[in-house]
Amino acid sequence: MTASKVIVITGASSGIGEASAKLLAAKGNKVVLGARREEKLKQIVEEIKADNGEALYQLTDVTDSEDVEKLVKLAVDTFGRIDVLINSAGIMPHSPLKDKRINDWDQMIDINIKGTLYGIGAALSYMNEQKAGQIINISSVAGHYAHAGGAVYSATKWAVRAISESLREEVAQDGSNIRVTIVSPGAINTELLSSVTDPKLKKNYQQFYDSFGISVDRVATTIQQAIDLPADAAWNEIIIRPTKQVQ
Ligand code: NDP
């Protein structure tokens, strides 16, 4: 078994964040969970503890940089370090640009891009001091391909990849021994579609996910494997798609 790590996860109240938290805790890691829905976080922490795992949570809105700083500090204050940050918080309210859903655009930029940046900002100083760490950012296949209706979401996920690659070069130049991993999933069955408010697009996406979507456990396993790689090697980018998904 690999050594126990301290792992902070945003967007931990459902989907990829929740599944990763449960799997990583079951493997003996200490997980610190952040999201906005307290009931969900409480229940996940209770489940992990009932399974003899170590977990705690803090209410966190990733659009608030202070919240994210506090989440990371909670991990360091409690366990003395932060080994891994998983930036999983995200939303996907697709719509055509002509609909001018400016609030949705702003939310996606604030959560998907700024939330990821705030996480990096919060974790990096500790990881630099430790001269070790790993930052895992969740992008998407939509960060590689853009389609009608997904302009802003794709732009945010492209941004996550650009930020991650710049970060990778910076920490490599610094010799700080910090690993950077981008995980770009395809159609994964989670609560993500609940953030799609356009009724026509939502129906189309629901049909697509019903046909192709795979279990969120596949992504959790991928993340666990990326963490468990020896420290002198990093998976810098992973696309994990359903085998039958065309694009
Ligand atoms: P879910 O909707 O199941 O999970 C999203 C998580 O983000 C929830 O825990 C939610 O918690 C959290 N979240 C949303 N807004 C905020 C916020 N302002 N502050 C803190 N947390 C927030 O979807 P997924 O697990 O699928 O999504 C996780 C990531 O994976 C996202 O970045 C998504 O874009 C990406 N992704 C997902 C794919 C899929 O097919 N499922 C495909 C490609 C990428 P709460 O509401 O409690 O705050």
Residues whose N, C-alpha, C, O or C-beta is under 5 A from the ligand:
A	BS01	NDP	G11 A12 S13 S14 G15 I16 G17 G34 A35 R36 R37 T60 D61 V62 T63 S88 A89 G90 I91 I111 I138 S139 S140 V141 P185 G186 A187 I188 T190 E191 L192
